[in-house]
Amino acid sequence: MIKLNINGKQVDLDADADTPLLWALRDDAGLTGTKFGCGMGLCGACTVLLDGQVVRSCVLKIGDVGTKAITTIEGLSPDRSHPVQKAWIAENVPQCGYCQSGQILAAVALLKANPKPTDADIDAAMTNICRCGTYNRMRAAIHRVAKGTTS
């Protein structure tokens, strides 16, 4: 039995310590907002926050998480009221939507570390891959949050 702090709740999972966090979240905790992409930690579809820091959950073993707080897209807000989510909607960022939970969480971490990022800061921090190419809209949404005009 592994104890994890997921979205502010202590969760007991009957999983092996070598299980990737992605699969523990999806299969054991039933949180399917985090997506499988490449399985090698490159694309970012599996991005979650671990104590507020971006991590690729497909390559992080649950035995290595310890007591750190895991935030998934489901834990960001129950009703899409987080400023980044509101800006994402206002800028019509998603197309297919597959990468968006990871993109949103990466943007949340960026804005926490740097509340007024430049385009270069955004480009350096937002390393998740979007096959639809909505990078300009993501950048606009991040600037919208930085200016305090999310809706």
Secondary structure as a PSIPRED ss2 file (coil, helix, strand):
# PSIPRED VFORMAT (PSIPRED V4.0)

   1 M C   1.000  0.000  0.000
   2 I E   0.000  0.000  1.000
   3 K E   0.000  0.000  1.000
   4 L E   0.000  0.000  1.000
   5 N E   0.000  0.000  1.000
   6 I E   0.000  0.000  1.000
   7 N C   1.000  0.000  0.000
   8 G C   1.000  0.000  0.000
   9 K E   0.000  0.000  1.000
  10 Q E   0.000  0.000  1.000
  11 V E   0.000  0.000  1.000
  12 D E   0.000  0.000  1.000
  13 L E   0.000  0.000  1.000
  14 D C   1.000  0.000  0.000
  15 A C   1.000  0.000  0.000
  16 D C   1.000  0.000  0.000
  17 A C   1.000  0.000  0.000
  18 D C   1.000  0.000  0.000
  19 T C   1.000  0.000  0.000
  20 P E   0.000  0.000  1.000
  21 L H   0.000  1.000  0.000
  22 L H   0.000  1.000  0.000
  23 W H   0.000  1.000  0.000
  24 A H   0.000  1.000  0.000
  25 L H   0.000  1.000  0.000
  26 R H   0.000  1.000  0.000
  27 D H   0.000  1.000  0.000
  28 D H   0.000  1.000  0.000
  29 A C   1.000  0.000  0.000
  30 G C   1.000  0.000  0.000
  31 L C   1.000  0.000  0.000
  32 T C   1.000  0.000  0.000
  33 G C   1.000  0.000  0.000
  34 T C   1.000  0.000  0.000
  35 K C   1.000  0.000  0.000
  36 F C   1.000  0.000  0.000
  37 G C   1.000  0.000  0.000
  38 C C   1.000  0.000  0.000
  39 G C   1.000  0.000  0.000
  40 M C   1.000  0.000  0.000
  41 G C   1.000  0.000  0.000
  42 L C   1.000  0.000  0.000
  43 C C   1.000  0.000  0.000
  44 G C   1.000  0.000  0.000
  45 A C   1.000  0.000  0.000
  46 C C   1.000  0.000  0.000
  47 T E   0.000  0.000  1.000
  48 V E   0.000  0.000  1.000
  49 L E   0.000  0.000  1.000
  50 L E   0.000  0.000  1.000
  51 D C   1.000  0.000  0.000
  52 G C   1.000  0.000  0.000
  53 Q E   0.000  0.000  1.000
  54 V E   0.000  0.000  1.000
  55 V E   0.000  0.000  1.000
  56 R E   0.000  0.000  1.000
  57 S C   1.000  0.000  0.000
  58 C C   1.000  0.000  0.000
  59 V C   1.000  0.000  0.000
  60 L C   1.000  0.000  0.000
  61 K E   0.000  0.000  1.000
  62 I H   0.000  1.000  0.000
  63 G H   0.000  1.000  0.000
  64 D H   0.000  1.000  0.000
  65 V C   1.000  0.000  0.000
  66 G C   1.000  0.000  0.000
  67 T C   1.000  0.000  0.000
  68 K C   1.000  0.000  0.000
  69 A E   0.000  0.000  1.000
  70 I E   0.000  0.000  1.000
  71 T E   0.000  0.000  1.000
  72 T C   1.000  0.000  0.000
  73 I H   0.000  1.000  0.000
  74 E H   0.000  1.000  0.000
  75 G H   0.000  1.000  0.000
  76 L H   0.000  1.000  0.000
  77 S C   1.000  0.000  0.000
  78 P C   1.000  0.000  0.000
  79 D C   1.000  0.000  0.000
  80 R C   1.000  0.000  0.000
  81 S C   1.000  0.000  0.000
  82 H C   1.000  0.000  0.000
  83 P H   0.000  1.000  0.000
  84 V H   0.000  1.000  0.000
  85 Q H   0.000  1.000  0.000
  86 K H   0.000  1.000  0.000
  87 A H   0.000  1.000  0.000
  88 W H   0.000  1.000  0.000
  89 I H   0.000  1.000  0.000
  90 A H   0.000  1.000  0.000
  91 E C   1.000  0.000  0.000
  92 N C   1.000  0.000  0.000
  93 V C   1.000  0.000  0.000
  94 P C   1.000  0.000  0.000
  95 Q C   1.000  0.000  0.000
  96 C C   1.000  0.000  0.000
  97 G C   1.000  0.000  0.000
  98 Y C   1.000  0.000  0.000
  99 C C   1.000  0.000  0.000
 100 Q H   0.000  1.000  0.000
 101 S H   0.000  1.000  0.000
 102 G H   0.000  1.000  0.000
 103 Q H   0.000  1.000  0.000
 104 I H   0.000  1.000  0.000
 105 L H   0.000  1.000  0.000
 106 A H   0.000  1.000  0.000
 107 A H   0.000  1.000  0.000
 108 V H   0.000  1.000  0.000
 109 A H   0.000  1.000  0.000
 110 L H   0.000  1.000  0.000
 111 L H   0.000  1.000  0.000
 112 K H   0.000  1.000  0.000
 113 A H   0.000  1.000  0.000
 114 N C   1.000  0.000  0.000
 115 P C   1.000  0.000  0.000
 116 K C   1.000  0.000  0.000
 117 P C   1.000  0.000  0.000
 118 T C   1.000  0.000  0.000
 119 D H   0.000  1.000  0.000
 120 A H   0.000  1.000  0.000
 121 D H   0.000  1.000  0.000
 122 I H   0.000  1.000  0.000
 123 D H   0.000  1.000  0.000
 124 A H   0.000  1.000  0.000
 125 A H   0.000  1.000  0.000
 126 M C   1.000  0.000  0.000
 127 T C   1.000  0.000  0.000
 128 N C   1.000  0.000  0.000
 129 I C   1.000  0.000  0.000
 130 C C   1.000  0.000  0.000
 131 R C   1.000  0.000  0.000
 132 C C   1.000  0.000  0.000
 133 G C   1.000  0.000  0.000
 134 T C   1.000  0.000  0.000
 135 Y H   0.000  1.000  0.000
 136 N H   0.000  1.000  0.000
 137 R H   0.000  1.000  0.000
 138 M H   0.000  1.000  0.000
 139 R H   0.000  1.000  0.000
 140 A H   0.000  1.000  0.000
 141 A H   0.000  1.000  0.000
 142 I H   0.000  1.000  0.000
 143 H H   0.000  1.000  0.000
 144 R H   0.000  1.000  0.000
 145 V H   0.000  1.000  0.000
 146 A H   0.000  1.000  0.000
 147 K H   0.000  1.000  0.000
 148 G C   1.000  0.000  0.000
 149 T C   1.000  0.000  0.000
 150 T C   1.000  0.000  0.000
 151 S C   1.000  0.000  0.000
